[in-house]
């Protein structure tokens, strides 16, 4: 319901309007009334009404002065002025302020309700347009994000020269030049696991955290964010001289602010790379921050991972050879967490972190057998939890009897690597199977509903029972295009069919393929097809 505030110095008129109109019946809530502008202003600031109805001549502060203040402080509030003066100068001032309606007294209940209804229709129209523009901005942003990810993947993997980086950045409208750079990796996932977010309310809370960070990145051009994989986002920070530390801290403060209300429901980590002054150094910087990020499996309870705290852990674990290591520190739960939340490309770094940078000398047989069995049984238990039968993978694991002769540090690492590689292959096979099921269900739903103007990524994610953030990442990964790109492609194909085979006007075609605004439809059609709907129809009928 729309909130209405009434200001009128004549008590009889004010109470008459206040008490005679069945506000809720007409879709309004009267949130307050006052006898003059000075008294009304603090109440208006508190209640923030959608509509202000005010007399024009009042003691202390008249209606025009009040309207001027409200229009500046609350520009979305619509104003209806009641006036006993048929004076063009008053009307002219009211128009300049932006008053919606100017009613001459005596004002009847019917007159005020008619004016309120007209204002209500305008508010609804403006909000609808605002929602449409927000959706448009969101879709444009999703297009840009997917294209940006491809670009940054090429930078981080060292595929582009500095000249090519500048050229592609210019093509995409990305301001890439800075005095120095750094890379952060971060993830916020449900404690239930990355695929789900628990209850529907938890989905919303998790999505709000991601949306809050996305809004933060849009506000500050020093941060360029892109998704790295299903769980992880990367942030390229561009800094001026001496700014890097402050920019990193600003991001850390922001992510803490968004996860604090839900920290008992989520797992979150941030890894901070090493600052570099060159674009050509970004590939090495990314390798380093990836190594730091992989320590999240070992540093339980530490959310911000840095070069310093990971080096300290490595130094503590690598003093002496394997023979000097306390076996009790190799907690199977660390292995389990890595199998559940790690990525296959992190295996080598994880092994180095887990058993340390060992000397290439034979380790004690007791230690080798302990560690080999630890890895083996943890992997088996994890794969069984995914629904695999032991027979499906046990024969693929290296023989534990290798430890009978003792292993060098490098041989022990290779044994661990072979088990973890196989475990991740089976995990990813299962994940792809689950993702494929999700995508197939989603595609069927989209095919049935793509002409519905209200269909959205969140709606489809809810239909397939996964979080919107997870669905967005999986859809892009599996389909090699974003949800919006796929939906738009479906709509454009249908639009072309209608343009070729019917006499429907462009606006009618737009409505039939899910676009309420024909201008937006024409914009999207031209952007994706290279010509207007009219030109397409003409070309097809030649």
N, C-alpha and C positions, 0 to 999 in steps of 0.2 A: 504494500500500500504506500501511496505517496504521503509524505509528511507535510502538513500545512501549519503555518504560524500566522495568527491574526493580530493586527495592531490597529486599534481604533480608540480615540480619546473619549468619544461619547459612549458612556457605559451602557445605555439602553440599546444602542445600535450593536455594540460589540457583543453583549450578552444575547441579544436577539439572534444574531447570525450564529454565534457559538452554539446556542442551545436548540435552534430550530432546524439546523441541517443535520440529517442522519449521515454523518461523515463516512462511517465504515460501509454503509450501504452503497455509496458511490465510489468506494475504493480509496478513501483518504483516512488519515489519522491526524486529528488536531493535536499537535504536540505542545501548544502553549498559546497564550494571548496576553496582551499588555495594553496599557493605556497611552503610552507615548514611546517615541523612538529610543530615548535614552534608557528607559526601563527595559525595552525589548531587546536591545542589541546584545547584552551578555547572554540572554536566554537563547537568542538565535544562534550565537556562536556555539553554544552547548548542544542544542538540538539539531543544528544543521538541516533545516527544512528543505524540502524540494520546492515548495511554493511559499512565498511570502505575500500575504494580503494586507495592505496597509493604507490607512487614511493619508491624505496628502497634507492637511493642515492640523498640526498637533503642537502642544506646548513642549518646551525643552529641546526636542529634536523633531523636525517635521519629517513627513514621509519621503520627500525627495532626498534629504540629507541621509536618512536611513537607507534608502534604496541605493544611493551612491556607494555607501560603505559596504553594504551586503554584496553588491555586484562586483566589487573589487576583491573582497575576502572570500566570497562563496560564488564564483562565477557561474556555477551550474544551477544555482537557485533561481527559479523564475519568479517574477514580481508582478503582482496585480495591484494597481492603485485605485483607491476609491476617492472620488473628489466631488465636493459640492460646488466646484467652480468651473464654469464653462469658459475657460480662459486658454487661448491658444498657447500662451507663453508657458503655462504649466505643462501642457501636453508636449510642447517642443522639448522642454527639459527632461521630461519622462522618456521621450524617444531617444534623446542623447544618452541617457543612462542605460537604456536597453530594456525598459519596462515592456512586458508582454501585452498587458491589457490595461486600458484606462477607462474605468466605469464611472459614470456620473450618478451622483445620489439623486433621489433615493434608490438604493440598491436592494432589489428583492432577492429572495432565496433562489428563485429560478435563474435570475441574471447571474448570480455568483456561481451557481452550479454549472451553467453553460460556459462561463469563462474558465472555470476550473477544468472542465472536460476538454476544452480546446487546448489549454496548457498541458494537460495530461497527455493528449495525443502527440503534442510536439516533443515532450520529454521522452515518450516511448520511441518516437521516430529517431530522435538524436541518440538514444541509448542503443537502438538497433544498429544505427550507422556506426557508432563507436565500437560495438562488438564486431561488426563486419570489418572495420579497419584494423582492429586488433587481430582478428583472424588472418587478414591479409598480411599484416606485418609478421605474424607467426609463420605463415607459409613461406614468405620470402626468406625469413631467417633460416628455416629448415633447408631450403634450397642451398643457401649460402654455406650452411654448416657442412653439408655433405661434400660440396665442392672444396671447401676449405680443408676438410680432413684429408682428401686425396693430395692436396698441395703440401700439407705439413708432413704427411707420411714420406713424401719424396725428399723433403728437407732433412728429416730426422734420420733417414736411412742413407743419407749422403748421395742421393741420385742426381742432385742438381748442383751446378756450379753457382758461384755467387751471382754471376751475370744472369743466369737462368732464374734464380730466386727472385731477383729484382723484376725481371720481365714478367714472370707469372704473378707476382704480387701486384704489379701495376694492372694487369689484365683483370684481376679480381677485386681491385679497389682496396687492397690491404696496404696500409702504411707500415712498412717493414723496417724502415731505417731507425736506428737508435744508437746511443753511445755504448750501451752494453745490453746483454741478453741473459736470460736464465730460463730454465724449464722446470716446471713442477708437474708431478703426477699426483692425482688424487682419486679416491673412490669413496662413495657413500652407498653401502648396500645394506639390505635388510639382514638382521641377525638370523633370520630364517633361511638365508641363502640368497644368492643373486637372482635366481629365477623368479622368486615370489617376494611379496612384501607383507605376508601375513594377512590380517583382516583388511576389509575395504577401507577402513579408517586409517590403517597404517600405510596403505598404498598412497592415500592422499597426503599424509604427513611426509612420507619419503619424497613424493613428487614436489611438494611445496619447498623442501630443502633444495632440490635440484633446480626448481624454477627460480628460487631466490638467488642462487649463485649465477644462473644465466642472466638474470636482471642486473646483477652486480657487474658482470663482464660487459654488458651492453652500455653501462654507465661510464666505464673507465676504459678508454682506448689503449691504455698501457698493457692490458691483458688480452691475449688472443687465445680463446679456448676452443678445443676441438676434441671429439671423442677418439680415444685410441683403440679401445676394444669394448666388449660388452660391459665390463665392470669399471673401466678406467678412463678418465679424461686427462688430457694434457693441457697445460697452460704455458704459452710462450709469453714471458714478461719482457717488455721493452722499457728500458730505463735511461734517464739522463744521468749525468755525473752525480754520483753519491746518492741516487734515489733507490737503488735496488733493495737495500735492507728495509726501507720504509714500505715499498710496494709488496714485498713478501709478507711483512707483518700485517699490512692491511688485509691481504687475502686470508691469512691465518685467523685474524679476528673475525672476518666475515663467515668463514666456514664454521668456526666454533659457534658463532651466534645462531646459525641455522641448524646445527646438529644438537645443540644443547637441549632443546625441548624434547628431543627423541633419542638422546644418546643411549638409553637403555634398550632401544629397539634396533639400533643400527651399528654396523662396524664401519669405521671411517679411518682413512689414512691419508697423509700428505707426505710426499717425498720431495726434498728440495735439492736441486742440482747445484753445480758450480758455475758461477758467473763467467761469461766470456764476452770479449769485446768485438768478436768477429762472427759474422754469419757463417763463415766456413767452419767455425768451431762448434756449431750447434749439434752436429752429428755425434761428436765425442761427448758433448754435454748430455745428450740424450742417453748414450750408453751408460754414462756414470749415474744419472738419476734412475735409470732402470735397475742398475745394480743396487742402489740404495733402497729403492722401492721394494725389492724382493726381500728385504730384511723384515718386512711387516709380518712374515710368518714366524720369525724368531723372537722379536721384541714384543712380547705380549704386554698389552696395556699402554704401549707408547704409540701415539697417533701421529706425531710429527717426526719424520725420519730425516736425518741429516748426515752429511759426510762424517761429522764428528762422532755422533753416537753409534753409527754402524762400524766405524774404524775401531772404536773402543771395544766393541763386542768382539770383533775379529781378532784384535790383539790379545784379549783375554783367553780366547779359545785356541790360539795357535802357538802358545808358548810350549816349546819342546816338540817331541814327536808324538805320534799316536799312542805310544806306550805310556805317556805321561798323562793321558786324558782320563778323567773320571767318567766311567761308563754311565753313571746315574744321570749325567746331564743330558743324555740323548733321549729326551722324552718322546714317546711315540705320538703324543697329541700334537707335537710340532709338525711331524710328518703328515698326520691326518689333516691338519689345517692347511698345509701346503697342497695336498691332493684335492681338498675341497675348494680352495679359493685361489690357488696359484694358476699360472699360465705356463704352457709347455716351453715357451722361450726362456723361462726363468730357471729351468732345471739346473743348468751348469752353475749359475750363481748360487742357487740354493744349496747345492751339494758342497760347494766351497765354504759357504757360511755354516752349514750344519756340522761338518767334521773338521773344518779349518784347513788352512794351507799346509798340508802335511808334507813332511820330508819324504823323498823317494827311498824309503828304507822299509824293510819288512816289518809289518805291524805284528803285535802278538796274536797268536791264533785265537786266544780267548776273546780278545777285542773284536777281531774280524768276524768270528762266529756270532758274537752278540749283535754287532751292528747289522750284519747281513740278515740275520733272522728278524731283527727289529724292522728293517725296511720291508722285507718279504711279507711278514705277517700283517703289517699295517696296510700294505698295498692290497693284500688278499681281502682283509676285512672291509676295506673301503669299497672295492669292486663288488663284493657280495652285497653291500648296502645299496648299490646301484641296480641290483637285480641279476648280476652275472653269476653263473655257476662256476665253481673252481675249475671244472674241466675245460672251460672256455679259454682259460688263460694260464693255468698253473704250469703247463708244459713249455710255455713261452718264456718263463722266467729262468735266468741262469741258475745253474746247479750250486746250491749252498756248500757242497762238499769242496768247492774250490778253496775254501778257507783251511782245509786240512793241511795244506803246505805253507800257509801264511801268504799274505798278499802285500805288495807294495802299496804305498798311499795312492798312486795313480791307478793301480788295478782295482783297489777298493772303490775308488770314485767311479770307475767305469762300470763296475758291478751295480752300484746304486743307480747310475745314469740309465743303464739298460732296463732296470725294473721300472723306474719312474717314467721313462719314455713309453714303455708298453702300457703302463697304467693310464697315462694321459691319452694315449691313442684310444683306449677303450672308453675312457671318460668322454672324450670328444665325440666318439661314435655315438654314445648314448645321448649326449647333449644335442648332437645334430638330429638324431631321431626325434627327440622331444621338441626341438625347435621346428623341425619339419612339420610335426603334427600341429603345433601352434600356428605356423604360417599357413598351412593348408586350411585350417579352420578360419583363420582371418581372411584369406583370399575368398573363400566361399561367402563369408559375411559381406565383404566389400562388394563382390559381384552382385549380390542381391540388393545392396543398399547404396551403391555409389551415386545414384541420382538424388538421394536425400541430402538436402542442403546442410543438414545439421550433423552429418556423419563426421566423426573426429577420431584422432589417434587414441584418445582416452576411452572413447566409447568402444572401439574395436578391442583395445587391450582388456577392458572389463569383460567383453564377451568371451574372450579366450582365457580369462581368469589369470592374467599376469599383470604385473605393474606396468604403467605406461612407459617408464624409463627403460625397463628391460625390453619391452615390445619394440620400442623405437630402435634400440641397438640391434636386436636380433633381426628385425625386418630389413634394416639397411644392410646388414651383413649377408643375409641369405639372398635377398633380392637384388643387391648391388644398386639400389636406389631407395630413396626415402619413401615413407608412407605417402607424403604429399605428392611426390613425383608419380608414384604408381596410381594414386587416386586421380590425379590430373590426367594422366595418360588414358585411363579408362573413360573419363568424361569426354576427352577430346575425340577419341575414336567414335564414341556414340554421337557426339555433335556432328562429326563429319558425315556419318551415315544419314543423319536427319537433314543436313544441308544438301546432300546429294539427292536424297530420295523423297523430299517433301517440299511443300511450299510454305512451311512455317517461317515466320519472321525470326530474325536473330534473337530478339528478346524471348520469343516463345521457345526457341531451341535452348537458350540459356536456362530457362525454368525447368525444362525437361531433363537436363543433365546435372542439375544440382546448384545452379547459380541464380540467386534471387536478383542480383544486380547485373543487368545486361552489359553495363560498361565494364565491370570487372571481368565478365565472361569474355568480352572482346579483347581486353588487355591480355588475359591468360592465353586465349587462342592465338593471338598474334605473337606472343612471347614463345609459345611452344611450336607453332606451325609456320611461322615466318610470314603470315599474311592475315588479313582481316577475314572474318566469316563471310562477308559479302564477296571479297575477292576470291576466296576459296570456292564458293558456289559458282561464281561466274567462270572460273577456270575449268571446273569439272564439267560444265555444261556446254563448253565450246565444241 
